[in-house]
Amino acid sequence: MTQSTTQPVLFGTHFHRPITVAFDQPDSSSDGGAVLLKAVDKNLNLTERLAKTICDSRQPGKVIHRNLDLLRQRIYGIAAGYPDCNDAESLAKDPIHKLLLDRDPMDGQDLGSQPTLSRFENSVTSKDLFAMAEGLADIVVEHHARRLKNRARRITIDLDPTDDPTHGAQQLTFFNAHYHCFCYLPMIGTLQFNSENEKYLFAAVLRPGNAHSSRGAIGILSRIIPRVRAAFPKARIRVRLDGGFGSPDILDYLDEEGVEYIVGYASNSVLVSKAKKVMDMMRALSVISNKTETIFSEFQYRAKTWHEPRRVVVKAEVVRFPGRDPRDNARYVVTNIPFNPERVYGIYRGRGDMENKIKELHHGLEIDRTSCTSFKANQFRLLLTSAAYLLMQEIRRLAAGTELQSAQVCTLRNRLLKLGAVVKRSFRRLVIHLPLSCPWASTWRSIAAAVGAQL
């Protein structure tokens, strides 16, 4: 038997006196801090621009929820920790979520239902998706061009695939031997400005589970590089890719574009032969020191499929752990950056933070909720999650100088958005009452001021 959510709960003997708990507080929400999402969105002009990329083919007279409203409902919901359309049933009357869609929190129209959101997700076309993906990149580049003005001297582009396990009959899901599961293989792209710690998401492209690591990379790069050049004409552009991208066509493309690049390259017999001298040296040193020994070197190398030799930097390393046999660990990168080998490899190593961004997308925003049957609908979900991530990244950037300046998405959500609130209305304004004892109130106020609130 289904019970009403207003059914009280009694703790009769757990405390020093009986306690009754009832979910019956009207005009209240557990997402009181989420008004920050709307303020940040307005500064970025994110959802309004993305909504214009989606064609609405519905009959105007029958439309109850605009595309903009449905888009905002999904993006704000994902950012607030509700990745599934099923959550719409519980949130339809939530005053804060109604307020985020410019509806009266008490008397305004309820939010879109789960079936409405599902129809919306499955209505997008390939043209819509392409326009939305380009719009997302434009928003990121233009926003940071306004923020940095002429202060950007180097912009680093990172691309990396990730696995997205599937468990149903989704279109274009295939078994991937590397990940040992049926999956999709989304490609994630980020931009890093100067030496800032943050890598800003600009692309998320869903790919079949059997796609090669480099599939679609040139298409993504050919769209983002001209945008970056136009917005930052004085900045050097650097592309950083792992070993799965070391194909001749990608290297040729990077040379033709005249950008700096560092690309991981898989070992082969020729590279092993060229690195033999330094590896022998490290083995000898490791025997003497009984520790891990590393040196960086370089040489010219030309694969059979290359038009000309390229510079290869090698990390020659012998790894030792207590109780284990020593292990060779030679790594190679192809580069055109004229720094010394150790510095070049240090730059390449910086792409490791890309893995942290991907983990954040998986565990903080659940980017792998691609459970629609349609491949297009799942690509749309990927873009919705990407847009939500942009909002959370901007909140983190605005938290600079506070204890949350490097916090993960989950931490930002729990400390800034998940605040119990009671909404009250006077003749002239709405008042959101948040807890007086909120530990992160000063940080919340600081971010609110940064997006235009008056303290």
C-alpha positions in Angstrom: 0.0 0.0 0.0 1.4 3.4 -1.0 1.7 5.9 1.8 1.4 9.6 1.5 4.6 11.6 1.9 2.9 13.5 4.8 2.7 10.3 6.9 4.5 11.3 10.1 7.4 9.2 11.5 7.7 8.8 15.3 10.9 8.3 17.1 9.5 7.2 20.4 12.5 6.0 22.4 15.6 7.2 20.4 15.9 10.6 22.0 15.3 12.1 25.4 11.7 12.8 24.4 9.4 11.5 21.5 10.0 13.2 18.1 7.6 13.3 15.3 8.9 13.9 11.7 6.5 14.9 8.9 7.1 15.9 5.3 4.3 18.5 5.3 6.0 21.9 5.1 4.4 23.8 2.2 6.4 26.3 0.1 9.7 24.8 1.1 12.5 23.1 -0.8 15.7 21.2 -0.1 17.5 23.1 -2.9 17.3 26.6 -1.6 20.8 27.5 -2.7 20.1 26.5 -6.3 19.1 30.1 -7.1 22.8 30.5 -7.8 22.4 28.3 -10.9 19.9 30.7 -12.4 22.2 33.7 -11.6 25.2 32.0 -13.2 23.2 30.9 -16.2 22.1 34.5 -16.8 25.7 35.7 -16.7 26.7 33.0 -19.2 23.5 33.3 -21.2 23.8 29.6 -21.5 20.3 28.0 -21.6 18.8 30.8 -23.6 21.4 30.4 -26.3 21.2 26.6 -26.3 17.4 26.6 -26.5 17.6 28.7 -29.7 19.6 25.8 -31.4 16.7 23.4 -30.9 13.9 23.5 -33.5 10.4 23.2 -31.9 8.2 21.3 -34.3 5.2 21.2 -32.0 1.9 22.9 -32.8 2.1 26.3 -31.0 -1.4 26.1 -29.8 -0.8 22.9 -27.9 2.5 23.8 -26.3 2.4 24.0 -22.5 6.1 23.9 -21.7 8.5 25.9 -23.9 11.7 24.3 -25.1 13.6 26.8 -23.0 11.7 25.7 -19.9 12.3 22.0 -20.5 16.0 22.6 -21.2 16.4 24.6 -18.0 14.5 22.0 -16.0 16.8 19.3 -17.1 20.1 21.3 -16.9 19.3 22.8 -13.5 18.0 19.4 -12.3 21.2 17.6 -13.3 23.3 20.3 -11.6 21.2 19.9 -8.5 21.7 16.2 -8.4 18.7 14.9 -10.2 20.1 13.2 -13.4 16.9 11.2 -14.2 13.7 12.4 -15.8 11.9 10.3 -13.2 12.8 12.9 -10.6 10.5 15.3 -12.3 7.5 13.7 -10.6 8.9 14.7 -7.1 10.1 18.1 -8.2 7.1 19.3 -10.3 5.8 21.4 -7.4 9.1 22.4 -5.8 9.0 26.2 -5.3 12.7 26.7 -5.9 12.7 24.7 -9.1 9.6 26.6 -10.3 11.3 29.8 -9.5 14.3 28.8 -11.6 12.0 28.6 -14.6 10.6 32.1 -13.9 7.3 30.7 -12.5 5.6 31.8 -9.4 6.9 29.4 -6.7 3.5 29.0 -5.0 0.9 29.4 -7.7 2.9 29.0 -10.9 2.4 26.1 -13.3 4.0 22.8 -12.3 7.1 21.7 -14.1 7.2 19.3 -17.0 6.4 15.7 -16.2 8.7 12.7 -16.9 6.8 11.8 -20.1 7.1 15.4 -21.3 10.8 15.5 -20.6 11.3 12.1 -22.3 9.4 13.3 -25.4 11.6 16.4 -25.4 14.8 14.4 -25.2 13.7 12.1 -28.1 12.5 15.0 -30.3 15.9 16.4 -31.2 17.4 16.0 -34.7 21.0 15.6 -35.8 20.9 19.2 -37.0 19.8 20.3 -33.5 22.5 18.3 -31.8 25.2 19.7 -34.1 24.0 23.3 -33.6 23.8 22.8 -29.8 27.3 21.3 -29.7 28.7 24.3 -31.6 26.7 26.7 -29.4 28.2 25.1 -26.3 31.8 25.7 -27.7 30.9 29.3 -28.7 29.6 30.1 -25.2 32.7 28.8 -23.5 35.1 30.6 -25.8 33.2 33.9 -25.8 32.8 33.9 -22.0 36.5 33.4 -21.3 37.4 35.9 -24.0 35.4 38.5 -22.1 36.9 37.4 -18.8 40.5 37.3 -19.8 40.5 40.0 -22.5 44.1 40.2 -23.7 45.6 38.3 -20.9 45.5 34.8 -22.5 49.0 33.9 -23.7 48.6 30.1 -24.0 45.5 28.0 -24.5 45.8 24.2 -24.1 43.3 21.9 -25.7 42.9 18.4 -24.2 40.8 15.6 -25.7 40.2 12.3 -24.0 37.7 9.4 -24.5 36.0 7.7 -21.6 33.8 4.6 -21.2 30.1 4.8 -20.7 28.8 1.3 -19.9 25.4 0.4 -21.2 23.0 -2.2 -19.9 20.1 -2.2 -22.4 19.3 -2.1 -26.1 20.7 1.4 -26.8 21.5 2.1 -30.4 25.2 1.8 -31.4 26.3 0.2 -28.1 29.0 -2.4 -28.7 31.3 -4.6 -26.7 34.7 -3.0 -26.1 37.5 -5.4 -25.3 39.6 -2.8 -23.6 36.9 -1.9 -21.1 35.4 -5.4 -21.0 31.8 -4.3 -21.4 29.1 -3.1 -23.8 29.5 0.7 -23.8 29.6 4.0 -25.5 32.9 5.9 -25.8 32.2 9.6 -25.4 35.0 12.1 -26.3 35.5 15.0 -23.9 37.3 18.2 -24.8 38.5 20.9 -22.4 40.3 24.3 -22.7 42.9 25.5 -20.2 43.9 29.1 -20.2 47.5 30.1 -19.3 48.5 28.2 -16.1 45.0 28.1 -14.5 44.2 24.9 -12.7 40.7 24.6 -14.2 40.1 22.9 -17.5 36.8 24.1 -19.0 34.6 21.7 -20.8 33.8 22.7 -24.4 32.8 19.4 -26.1 31.2 16.1 -25.3 30.6 13.9 -28.3 28.9 10.5 -27.9 30.5 7.7 -30.0 29.7 4.0 -30.6 31.3 1.5 -28.2 33.6 0.2 -31.0 35.0 3.6 -32.0 38.8 4.0 -32.2 40.2 6.4 -29.6 40.9 9.1 -32.2 37.6 8.9 -34.1 36.1 12.4 -34.4 39.2 14.2 -33.0 40.0 16.1 -36.1 36.4 17.2 -36.4 36.4 18.5 -32.9 39.8 20.2 -33.3 38.8 21.8 -36.6 35.8 23.4 -35.0 37.5 24.7 -31.8 40.9 25.9 -33.1 39.4 28.6 -35.4 37.1 29.8 -32.6 40.0 30.0 -30.2 42.2 31.8 -32.8 39.5 34.4 -33.5 38.8 35.1 -29.8 42.5 35.0 -28.7 44.6 36.2 -31.7 47.7 36.7 -29.5 47.6 33.4 -27.7 49.6 30.3 -28.6 47.5 27.2 -29.0 48.7 23.9 -27.6 47.1 20.5 -28.2 47.8 17.7 -25.8 46.6 14.1 -26.6 47.3 10.6 -25.2 48.7 7.6 -27.1 45.4 6.6 -28.7 45.6 9.8 -30.9 49.0 9.2 -32.5 47.6 8.5 -36.0 49.3 10.0 -39.1 46.2 12.0 -40.1 46.0 13.7 -36.7 49.7 14.6 -36.6 49.6 15.9 -40.2 46.5 18.0 -39.3 48.3 19.5 -36.2 51.4 20.3 -38.4 49.2 22.0 -41.0 47.4 24.1 -38.4 50.7 25.3 -37.0 49.8 24.6 -33.4 52.0 23.3 -30.6 51.4 19.7 -29.8 52.4 16.9 -27.5 50.9 13.5 -28.5 51.6 10.2 -26.7 52.9 7.4 -29.0 52.7 3.7 -28.5 55.9 1.8 -28.2 57.3 -0.2 -31.1 60.5 -2.1 -32.0 62.2 1.0 -33.6 61.5 3.2 -30.6 62.7 0.6 -28.3 65.9 0.3 -30.3 66.4 4.1 -30.3 65.9 4.3 -26.6 68.1 1.2 -25.8 71.1 3.2 -24.7 69.4 5.4 -22.1 67.3 2.4 -20.9 70.5 0.4 -20.3 71.9 3.3 -18.4 68.8 3.5 -16.2 68.9 -0.2 -15.5 72.5 0.0 -14.4 71.8 3.1 -12.2 68.8 1.3 -10.7 70.9 -1.7 -9.7 73.4 0.6 -8.0 70.9 2.8 -6.2 68.2 0.1 -5.7 65.7 2.8 -6.4 63.5 4.0 -9.3 65.7 5.8 -11.9 64.4 8.1 -14.6 66.0 10.2 -17.4 64.5 12.1 -20.3 66.0 12.1 -23.8 65.0 12.7 -27.4 65.6 11.6 -30.9 64.3 12.0 -34.5 61.9 9.3 -35.7 60.0 8.7 -38.9 57.2 6.1 -39.0 56.5 4.5 -42.4 53.2 6.4 -42.7 54.8 9.8 -41.9 56.0 12.3 -44.6 59.0 13.4 -42.6 60.8 12.8 -39.3 59.4 14.2 -36.0 60.9 14.8 -32.7 60.2 12.1 -30.1 60.8 12.6 -26.4 61.3 9.5 -24.3 60.9 9.0 -20.6 63.4 6.2 -19.9 62.5 4.8 -16.5 63.2 1.7 -14.5 60.7 1.3 -11.6 61.5 -0.5 -8.4 59.1 -1.4 -5.6 60.0 -3.3 -2.4 59.6 -7.0 -2.9 59.1 -6.8 -6.7 61.3 -7.2 -9.7 62.5 -4.0 -11.4 60.2 -3.0 -14.4 61.1 -1.0 -17.5 58.7 1.9 -18.0 59.7 3.7 -21.2 57.1 6.3 -22.5 57.2 8.2 -25.7 55.6 11.5 -26.9 55.7 13.1 -30.3 56.1 16.9 -30.1 57.1 20.1 -31.9 57.6 22.1 -28.8 61.3 23.2 -28.6 61.8 22.8 -24.8 64.2 20.4 -23.2 62.9 16.8 -22.9 62.1 16.9 -19.2 60.1 20.0 -19.5 58.2 18.7 -22.5 57.2 15.5 -20.7 56.2 17.6 -17.7 53.8 19.5 -19.9 52.4 16.2 -21.2 52.0 14.8 -17.7 49.7 17.8 -17.0 47.0 16.2 -19.1 46.6 13.7 -16.2 44.2 16.2 -14.6 41.9 15.5 -17.6 41.1 12.2 -15.9 39.9 14.1 -12.8 37.5 16.1 -14.9 36.1 12.9 -16.5 35.7 11.3 -13.0 33.9 14.4 -11.9 31.5 14.2 -14.8 30.9 10.5 -14.0 30.5 10.7 -10.3 29.4 14.3 -9.8 26.9 14.7 -12.6 26.4 11.0 -13.8 27.2 11.7 -17.4 26.7 8.0 -18.1 22.9 8.1 -17.7 22.6 7.4 -21.4 19.7 4.9 -21.0 17.5 6.1 -23.9 17.1 3.7 -26.8 17.9 6.4 -29.4 21.5 7.3 -29.9 20.5 11.0 -30.6 18.6 11.2 -27.3 21.6 9.9 -25.5 23.9 12.5 -27.3 21.4 15.1 -26.1 21.7 13.9 -22.5 25.4 14.2 -22.8 25.1 17.8 -23.9 22.6 18.6 -21.1 25.1 17.2 -18.6 27.9 19.2 -20.2 25.8 22.4 -19.8 25.2 21.6 -16.2 28.9 21.1 -15.7 29.6 24.5 -17.2 27.4 26.0 -14.5 29.1 24.1 -11.7 32.6 25.0 -13.1 31.6 28.7 -13.2 30.4 28.5 -9.5 33.8 26.9 -8.6 35.6 29.7 -10.5 33.6 32.3 -8.6 34.5 30.6 -5.3 38.2 31.6 -5.8 39.7 32.7 -2.6 37.3 30.6 -0.5 37.6 27.1 1.0 35.6 25.8 -2.0 37.8 27.1 -4.8 39.0 23.6 -5.7 36.0 21.6 -4.4 34.5 18.8 -6.5 31.0 19.1 -8.0 29.5 16.9 -5.3 31.0 19.1 -2.6 29.8 22.3 -4.3 26.3 20.9 -4.6 26.1 19.7 -1.0 27.4 22.9 0.5 26.0 25.6 -1.7 22.8 24.2 -3.4 21.4 21.6 -1.0 20.1 24.1 1.6 16.8 23.8 3.2 14.6 26.7 2.3 11.2 28.2 3.0 9.8 30.5 0.4 7.5 33.4 1.4 5.9 36.1 -0.6 5.2 39.7 0.3 3.4 42.3 -1.8 6.6 43.4 -3.5 9.0 40.5 -3.4 9.8 36.8 -2.7 11.9 35.9 0.3 13.9 32.7 0.5 14.7 31.8 4.1 17.8 29.7 4.4 19.2 28.2 7.6 20.8 30.7 10.0 23.3 28.0 11.0 24.5 27.3 7.4 28.3 26.7 7.6 29.0 28.0 4.1 26.8 31.1 4.1 29.8 33.5 3.7 31.0 31.6 0.6 27.4 31.5 -0.8 27.1 35.3 -0.3 30.5 35.8 -2.0 29.5 33.9 -5.1 26.1 35.6 -5.2 27.8 39.0 -5.1 30.1 37.9 -8.0 27.0 37.2 -10.2 25.4 40.5 -9.5 23.5 40.1 -6.2 23.4 43.1 -3.9 24.5 42.4 -0.3 
